[in-house]
Amino acid sequence: MSKIIKFSLIRSLTHFVILCFLFFSFSCSSTKRGSKIPKNKEKYTEQKIEEQKEKEREAVEELRERHRENQDKATRKRMKRNERRMKRKRKGKRLPFWKRWFRK
């Protein structure tokens, strides 16, 4: 084997070992074991998060509705037609990979 192939093989193996070490060190951290949150506090925070998400959804929907109202009749008709086409084409398809990777 040539020197370049040996060097690239050694380099890739060291990267792999480093990544494995980092993964196992973070997955076995003791911070999760030591902190116990009471169930009521957990539920309270979950409720707050859900309320926040609901407010954001309502705000987005309100902005969309305002945008639709600002358009003239022909544009609204075209927007509605394109939305129906989009739903028909998208039916049964998965989300794109970047949306699946980076969602919360």
C-alpha positions in Angstrom: 0.0 0.0 0.0 1.2 3.5 -0.7 2.0 6.0 2.0 -1.0 8.2 1.1 -3.5 5.3 1.5 -1.9 4.3 4.8 -2.0 7.9 6.0 -5.6 8.4 5.1 -6.6 5.1 6.7 -4.9 6.0 9.9 -6.4 9.5 9.9 -9.9 8.1 9.3 -9.5 5.6 12.1 -8.3 8.3 14.6 -11.3 10.5 13.6 -13.6 7.5 14.3 -12.0 6.8 17.7 -12.3 10.4 18.7 -15.9 10.6 17.7 -16.7 7.3 19.6 -15.0 8.7 22.6 -17.0 12.0 22.5 -20.2 10.1 21.9 -19.7 7.8 24.9 -18.5 10.5 27.2 -21.6 12.7 26.6 -24.0 9.8 26.7 -22.7 8.6 30.0 -22.6 11.9 31.7 -23.6 12.0 35.3 -25.7 15.2 35.1 -28.8 13.3 34.1 -28.5 10.9 37.0 -28.0 13.5 39.8 -30.8 15.9 39.0 -34.3 14.7 39.7 -37.1 17.1 38.9 -40.4 16.7 40.7 -43.3 15.6 38.4 -45.4 18.7 39.1 -42.6 21.0 38.0 -42.1 18.8 34.9 -45.7 19.0 34.0 -45.7 22.8 34.7 -42.8 23.3 32.3 -44.4 21.1 29.7 -47.6 23.1 29.9 -45.8 26.3 29.6 -44.0 25.0 26.5 -47.2 23.8 24.9 -48.9 27.2 25.6 -45.9 29.0 24.0 -46.1 26.8 20.9 -49.9 27.3 20.7 -49.4 31.1 20.8 -46.8 30.9 18.1 -49.1 28.9 15.9 -51.9 31.3 16.4 -49.6 34.3 15.6 -48.4 32.6 12.4 -51.9 31.8 11.3 -53.0 35.4 12.0 -50.1 36.7 9.8 -51.1 34.3 7.0 -54.7 35.4 7.2 -53.7 39.0 7.1 -51.5 38.4 4.1 -54.4 36.6 2.3 -56.7 39.6 3.0 -54.2 42.0 1.6 -54.3 40.3 -1.8 -56.8 41.0 -4.6 -59.5 38.5 -5.6 -57.6 37.0 -8.5 -54.4 36.5 -6.4 -56.4 34.9 -3.6 -58.0 32.5 -6.1 -54.6 31.6 -7.5 -53.1 31.1 -4.0 -56.0 28.8 -3.1 -55.6 26.8 -6.3 -51.9 26.4 -5.8 -52.4 25.4 -2.2 -54.8 22.6 -3.3 -52.3 21.4 -5.9 -49.5 21.4 -3.4 -51.5 19.4 -0.9 -52.4 16.8 -3.6 -48.8 16.4 -4.7 -47.4 16.3 -1.1 -49.9 13.7 0.1 -48.1 10.6 1.4 -44.6 12.0 1.0 -42.0 12.4 3.8 -40.5 15.6 5.0 -37.2 16.6 3.4 -34.2 15.4 5.2 -33.1 18.8 6.5 -36.4 19.3 8.2 -36.3 15.9 9.8 -32.7 16.4 11.0 -33.1 19.8 12.5 -36.6 19.7 14.1 -36.9 19.9 17.8 
